[in-house]
Amino acid sequence: MTLSLAATAQTVDVPPAEEPATVPESEVAIEPTARDSEIETRITRILQATGWFDALRVTADEGIVFLNGITTSEAHRTWARDLAAKTAGTVAVVNNISVESRVDWSLEPALNELEKLAEETLAVLPLILLALLVLPLAWYASRLVARLAVLVLTRSIHSPFLRQVTARAISFPVFLLGLYIVLQVAGLTQLALSVVGGAGVLGIIIGFAFRDIAENFLASLILSVRRPFQRGDFIEVAGISGTVKAMNSRSTLITSIEGNEIHVPNSTIFKNVIENFTSSPNRRGDFLVGIGYDAQVATAQTVIMDCLQNHPAVLAEPEPMVLVDALGASTVNIRTYFWFDGHRISPIKLKSALLRAVKTALLNEGISMPDEAREVIFPEGVRVIGPGSESVTPAEEVTPSQPAAPEPQVTEGEGDLLTETPEDSGPAEEDDLLGPATP
């Protein structure tokens, strides 16, 4: 048996241009364990078997292996160097294999990937079919449970919005059960638990991103519980007045007097003062009349009060009031307060009818209503003396003539005095959280 010292192969990587190898640091065997020709043959056969190298030439001299050739990958070049270093009898490796990139026009890699994708799809196809079957069934089952919950909760929960929220909270676990079945069959239970575990952080992120939406949702929830207004009420909030038509989870739809539809965010309504004009049927109106200083104020008050008491749209209780409001430049201003049914009677139509009746009644009693800007009244009259004429007093000229015909209580322009915004402004929308107006 031939004895030899153990030698450790040293590898030297050089660029494609041939460079001398460095002297190995470890001990080199005095007697090689294998001949150079055997080393060359062994390494050459292995490298040729891979098919990765072109113009391959392997030479060995005193255990130093020289690798020459062309490959298309740096990984192949490194692999050849490691192979030569591990070959018995190799002292050092000089790697002169160059790497040249080539354009591979072969469709074989793409076809292999498509084949692999098809195999994976066939493997998960039963899971996909199960998901397509279970998830829709779970979705429809949850909707059915929600509808049944709404019917059951109608008597106990009067707020439509609270009923919807409660019904969805009851039906949501039904859908989660179907999702859990799909994940359990697919072997993704741990993934589902991880998602649920990260729901807290995800909820915080979503809360910051959709802060306005969450704020409007919470405001709609509180408004639905407190119910400061109902569908069909005439309200004023944040400088906007009109009839409430619907309220959803984001905004409240208000129809203005001009007929425009205004969507007001629920958070805005919740943060501002809400003035509901139709929550109570009794509503107060007022108007101002100026009479001359020559007229008896008490007589004018009596005339105006008679007009109010004789009009069927004015309520007898609370009783109307006719009060002196101010002493103007040329008139005594009398402000009149009256009450009417705000659910039925239009305030602007009723005010028009009362002003007509009061104006006619005051003129029939000889009570003047001068214009502050252009007319000056001289109660004692002014003597006017002209050449060849007798003095004439203005008082003689303003003697009232025949009484004017009594004004009708309602004119064609005022219609029937009924409110122009009916209580029920049509069927409620699908997402209306207020429901129908309370009769």
Secondary structure as UniProt FT lines:
FT   STRAND          10..13
FT   HELIX           36..50
FT   STRAND          53..61
FT   TURN            62..63
FT   STRAND          64..71
FT   HELIX           74..86
FT   TURN            88..89
FT   STRAND          92..99
FT   HELIX           108..153
FT   TURN            154..156
FT   HELIX           160..186
FT   HELIX           189..197
FT   HELIX           199..209
FT   HELIX           211..226
FT   TURN            231..232
FT   STRAND          234..237
FT   TURN            238..239
FT   STRAND          240..247
FT   STRAND          251..255
FT   TURN            257..258
FT   STRAND          261..265
FT   HELIX           266..271
FT   STRAND          274..276
FT   STRAND          282..291
FT   TURN            293..294
FT   HELIX           297..310
FT   TURN            312..313
FT   STRAND          321..327
FT   STRAND          332..341
FT   TURN            342..344
FT   HELIX           347..364
FT   TURN            365..366
FT   TURN            372..374
FT   TURN            379..380
FT   TURN            387..388
FT   HELIX           394..397
FT   TURN            412..416
FT   TURN            430..431
//
